[in-house]
Amino acid sequence: MNEVVRSAAITSEQLAVLRGSEWFGALEPAFQEAVLASLRVKQLGAGETVFHRGDASDGIYCVLSGAVCFGAIAPSGRGSIVALAEAPQWFGEVALFDGGARTHDAWADVASTLLHLPLRHLTKILTDDPPRWQQMGRLLVRKLRIALSLLEDMALEPPRVRLARCLIHLLEGYGARKAAPSCSVRVSQERLGMMLSLSRQTVNELLRHMEQKAIIQCQRGWVRVLDVGRLRKVGQPPA
C-alpha cells in the first residue's frame, strides 16, 4: 500500500465528496470536526487489499474515488463478491461494534482513494462523547436493513426484479449519497452475477432485455441508466 497522507492533504474536492455522504453530513458539527481531524488518506492500486477476512479491526473507511469490493474465497477455491462500495460510502463498522474480526476480504476494484479513521482515534472520539455511539449505530443499522431486504429478495423475487434493485442500490450508493444519483454504474456483468448468485448468461439476457426497452445502455464494465423511473418499476415485485 502506498504511503499514507495525513488529513491536512485532503483537497477541497475530496472534502466535497465526504460532505456528500448522508451519514457524515447528518453528524453534529463537533463530531464532524473530530472525525476530520483524525482522518488519513490512502491511495490503493487496482487489486490492492484494504483488509482480509479474519483481520482485527483497524477502524472505518470512506471511499472517495474508485471502488472497493467485498467478498470471500470458499475452501473449494470459488470466489464470491457480496457488495461493491463507491464514493461516498463508509465501511468497516461491523467489527467496531462487536470487537470481532473482519467478516470479508476488501480490496480496491480499480485505483481508489480512501479515507481511513484509525480505530484508536475513533475509540477516543466515541469515549469523549458516548451519545455519538448512536450515530455510529445509524451507519450499521442502515446496512442491516439493506442486508435483510436483499435476503428477502433472494428468497422471493425473480431475477429481473433483483437485478433492477441491485442497479438502483449501486446507483444510489445504497442510500449513502445525499446528492442526486449519477446516471452510470461501474460494474461488469460477471460482478453482477456474483452479487446476485446468477449466471453471467442470465444477467446478460436480463440486461439486454432492459436495453432493448431503452431503460439502460450497456458498456464494457458499465451500465448507464437511461430512465431511472422505469428501472424502479422493473424493480417492483410482479402483481
PAVOBA-914271 format. One line per field, with one value per residue (C-alpha): x, y, z; residue in three letters; residue number from 1. Coordinates in nm, 3 decimals. Example, Ala and Ser with C-alpha at 12.3 -4.5 7.8 and 13.67 -1.06 7.14 Angstrom:
u: 1.230/1.367
v: -0.450/-0.106
w: 0.780/0.714
type: ALA/SER
seq: 1/2
end
This chain:
u: 0.000/0.127/0.235/-0.042/-0.109/-0.241/-0.575/-0.411/-0.363/-0.736/-0.829/-1.138/-1.274/-1.224/-1.387/-1.687/-1.717/-1.704/-1.971/-2.187/-2.212/-2.560/-2.423/-2.135/-2.350/-2.600/-2.338/-2.338/-2.057/-1.831/-1.845/-1.762/-1.464/-1.332/-1.355/-1.188/-0.900/-0.823/-0.870/-0.591/-0.591/-0.489/-0.421/-0.466/-0.388/-0.630/-0.645/-0.469/-0.605/-0.780/-0.814/-0.852/-1.126/-1.024/-0.814/-0.863/-1.048/-0.827/-1.108/-1.353/-1.314/-1.486/-1.448/-1.352/-1.295/-1.279/-1.450/-1.397/-1.516/-1.616/-1.603/-1.465/-1.295/-1.454/-1.238/-1.310/-1.134/-1.452/-1.473/-1.772/-1.843/-2.115/-2.100/-1.934/-1.873/-1.820/-1.797/-1.901/-1.982/-1.838/-1.748/-1.577/-1.804/-1.925/-1.602/-1.611/-1.933/-1.862/-1.483/-1.466/-1.265/-1.332/-1.611/-1.492/-1.195/-1.195/-0.988/-0.973/-1.155/-0.977/-0.726/-0.904/-0.870/-0.998/-1.029/-0.927/-1.037/-0.800/-0.954/-0.759/-0.883/-1.240/-1.249/-1.137/-1.393/-1.671/-1.539/-1.526/-1.898/-2.077/-2.404/-2.204/-2.234/-2.595/-2.475/-2.236/-2.530/-2.715/-2.436/-2.458/-2.838/-2.881/-2.666/-2.853/-3.182/-3.038/-2.892/-3.227/-3.401/-3.153/-3.202/-3.577/-3.533/-3.309/-3.580/-3.889/-3.820/-3.748/-3.406/-3.520/-3.652/-3.335/-3.115/-3.308/-3.294/-2.923/-2.861/-3.066/-2.873/-2.542/-2.666/-2.760/-2.463/-2.702/-2.857/-2.523/-2.532/-2.706/-2.681/-2.884/-2.754/-2.526/-2.652/-2.395/-2.296/-1.942/-1.999/-1.945/-2.196/-1.970/-1.973/-2.349/-2.381/-2.161/-2.352/-2.690/-2.593/-2.699/-2.514/-2.346/-2.572/-2.885/-2.754/-2.668/-3.017/-3.187/-2.966/-3.021/-3.397/-3.384/-3.150/-3.398/-3.661/-3.424/-3.413/-3.038/-2.738/-2.464/-2.100/-1.787/-1.769/-2.051/-2.428/-2.573/-2.924/-3.132/-3.461/-3.439/-3.817/-3.871/-3.582/-3.759/-4.074/-3.881/-3.761/-4.117/-4.243/-4.489/-4.853
v: 0.000/0.346/0.597/0.734/1.108/1.291/1.472/1.809/1.686/1.639/1.855/2.071/1.831/1.533/1.720/1.790/1.417/1.344/1.602/1.431/1.132/1.122/0.973/1.217/1.515/1.431/1.431/1.723/1.975/1.880/1.513/1.608/1.816/1.537/1.293/1.534/1.592/1.219/1.106/0.967/0.945/0.616/0.555/0.198/0.041/-0.194/-0.523/-0.388/-0.513/-0.293/-0.578/-0.954/-1.169/-1.252/-0.938/-0.736/-0.406/-0.109/0.149/0.256/0.375/0.600/0.569/0.899/0.766/0.430/0.128/-0.138/-0.497/-0.722/-1.096/-1.428/-1.739/-2.076/-2.380/-2.507/-2.200/-2.046/-1.673/-1.451/-1.080/-0.975/-0.596/-0.306/0.030/0.358/0.722/0.834/0.504/0.418/0.063/-0.136/-0.052/-0.407/-0.509/-0.183/-0.284/-0.643/-0.629/-0.924/-0.990/-0.862/-1.063/-1.038/-0.958/-0.599/-0.484/-0.199/-0.297/-0.015/0.250/0.407/0.677/0.603/0.794/0.593/0.677/0.467/0.266/0.438/0.781/0.664/0.499/0.824/1.028/0.798/0.778/1.157/1.177/0.839/0.951/0.952/0.573/0.622/0.799/0.512/0.280/0.455/0.356/-0.007/-0.034/0.108/-0.171/-0.428/-0.312/-0.341/-0.685/-0.814/-0.671/-0.841/-1.174/-1.140/-1.056/-1.360/-1.587/-1.430/-1.216/-1.319/-1.242/-0.937/-0.767/-0.847/-0.717/-0.390/-0.333/-0.409/-0.147/0.107/0.030/0.076/0.392/0.547/0.413/0.202/0.524/0.677/0.971/1.297/1.427/1.302/0.966/0.952/0.804/0.526/0.222/0.090/-0.283/-0.578/-0.849/-1.100/-0.892/-0.854/-1.229/-1.287/-1.035/-1.181/-1.551/-1.554/-1.688/-1.440/-1.564/-1.484/-1.137/-1.076/-1.172/-0.953/-0.654/-0.698/-0.703/-0.375/-0.230/-0.312/-0.117/0.184/0.161/0.111/0.109/-0.149/-0.053/-0.252/-0.263/-0.008/0.013/0.350/0.412/0.598/0.601/0.570/0.576/0.280/0.093/0.136/-0.009/-0.315/-0.347/-0.369/-0.720/-0.866/-0.818
w: 0.000/-0.083/0.176/0.393/0.364/0.668/0.671/0.606/0.249/0.189/-0.106/-0.131/-0.395/-0.163/0.123/-0.102/-0.171/0.201/0.276/0.014/0.249/0.400/0.723/0.767/0.668/0.944/1.221/1.463/1.383/1.675/1.573/1.212/1.320/1.541/1.251/1.009/1.249/1.261/0.901/0.685/0.306/0.145/-0.223/-0.345/-0.678/-0.852/-0.663/-0.356/-0.023/0.232/0.483/0.491/0.639/0.995/1.044/1.360/1.322/1.241/1.215/0.947/0.589/0.338/-0.040/-0.204/-0.555/-0.727/-0.576/-0.308/-0.344/-0.054/-0.090/0.025/-0.108/-0.033/0.060/-0.292/-0.431/-0.566/-0.502/-0.443/-0.433/-0.191/-0.224/-0.402/-0.233/-0.417/-0.308/-0.053/0.119/0.462/0.562/0.835/1.127/1.200/1.376/1.573/1.749/1.839/1.865/1.631/1.319/0.968/0.807/0.444/0.228/0.100/-0.196/-0.447/-0.765/-0.952/-0.844/-0.546/-0.283/0.068/0.391/0.697/1.051/1.269/1.550/1.828/1.716/1.659/2.003/2.167/1.972/2.094/2.450/2.476/2.397/2.440/2.270/1.948/1.951/1.843/1.530/1.460/1.509/1.226/0.990/1.097/1.109/0.759/0.622/0.830/0.680/0.330/0.403/0.531/0.227/-0.006/0.172/0.129/-0.239/-0.286/-0.148/-0.301/-0.605/-0.966/-1.115/-1.316/-1.001/-0.807/-1.088/-1.121/-0.745/-0.740/-1.011/-0.815/-0.496/-0.678/-0.847/-0.513/-0.317/-0.104/0.019/0.121/-0.121/-0.033/-0.389/-0.683/-0.808/-1.107/-1.430/-1.462/-1.259/-1.297/-1.270/-1.502/-1.583/-1.409/-1.090/-1.103/-1.138/-0.832/-0.622/-0.717/-0.739/-1.103/-1.405/-1.635/-1.915/-1.712/-1.624/-1.990/-2.106/-1.845/-1.923/-2.297/-2.241/-2.046/-2.308/-2.585/-2.390/-2.363/-1.983/-1.970/-2.201/-2.154/-2.200/-2.123/-1.743/-1.708/-1.708/-1.798/-1.665/-1.922/-1.731/-1.352/-1.312/-1.542/-1.380/-1.045/-1.198/-1.315/-0.956/-0.827/-0.749/-1.001/-0.916
type: MET/ASN/GLU/VAL/VAL/ARG/SER/ALA/ALA/ILE/THR/SER/GLU/GLN/LEU/ALA/VAL/LEU/ARG/GLY/SER/GLU/TRP/PHE/GLY/ALA/LEU/GLU/PRO/ALA/PHE/GLN/GLU/ALA/VAL/LEU/ALA/SER/LEU/ARG/VAL/LYS/GLN/LEU/GLY/ALA/GLY/GLU/THR/VAL/PHE/HIS/ARG/GLY/ASP/ALA/SER/ASP/GLY/ILE/TYR/CYS/VAL/LEU/SER/GLY/ALA/VAL/CYS/PHE/GLY/ALA/ILE/ALA/PRO/SER/GLY/ARG/GLY/SER/ILE/VAL/ALA/LEU/ALA/GLU/ALA/PRO/GLN/TRP/PHE/GLY/GLU/VAL/ALA/LEU/PHE/ASP/GLY/GLY/ALA/ARG/THR/HIS/ASP/ALA/TRP/ALA/ASP/VAL/ALA/SER/THR/LEU/LEU/HIS/LEU/PRO/LEU/ARG/HIS/LEU/THR/LYS/ILE/LEU/THR/ASP/ASP/PRO/PRO/ARG/TRP/GLN/GLN/MET/GLY/ARG/LEU/LEU/VAL/ARG/LYS/LEU/ARG/ILE/ALA/LEU/SER/LEU/LEU/GLU/ASP/MET/ALA/LEU/GLU/PRO/PRO/ARG/VAL/ARG/LEU/ALA/ARG/CYS/LEU/ILE/HIS/LEU/LEU/GLU/GLY/TYR/GLY/ALA/ARG/LYS/ALA/ALA/PRO/SER/CYS/SER/VAL/ARG/VAL/SER/GLN/GLU/ARG/LEU/GLY/MET/MET/LEU/SER/LEU/SER/ARG/GLN/THR/VAL/ASN/GLU/LEU/LEU/ARG/HIS/MET/GLU/GLN/LYS/ALA/ILE/ILE/GLN/CYS/GLN/ARG/GLY/TRP/VAL/ARG/VAL/LEU/ASP/VAL/GLY/ARG/LEU/ARG/LYS/VAL/GLY/GLN/PRO/PRO/ALA
seq: 1/2/3/4/5/6/7/8/9/10/11/12/13/14/15/16/17/18/19/20/21/22/23/24/25/26/27/28/29/30/31/32/33/34/35/36/37/38/39/40/41/42/43/44/45/46/47/48/49/50/51/52/53/54/55/56/57/58/59/60/61/62/63/64/65/66/67/68/69/70/71/72/73/74/75/76/77/78/79/80/81/82/83/84/85/86/87/88/89/90/91/92/93/94/95/96/97/98/99/100/101/102/103/104/105/106/107/108/109/110/111/112/113/114/115/116/117/118/119/120/121/122/123/124/125/126/127/128/129/130/131/132/133/134/135/136/137/138/139/140/141/142/143/144/145/146/147/148/149/150/151/152/153/154/155/156/157/158/159/160/161/162/163/164/165/166/167/168/169/170/171/172/173/174/175/176/177/178/179/180/181/182/183/184/185/186/187/188/189/190/191/192/193/194/195/196/197/198/199/200/201/202/203/204/205/206/207/208/209/210/211/212/213/214/215/216/217/218/219/220/221/222/223/224/225/226/227/228/229/230/231/232/233/234/235/236/237/238/239
end
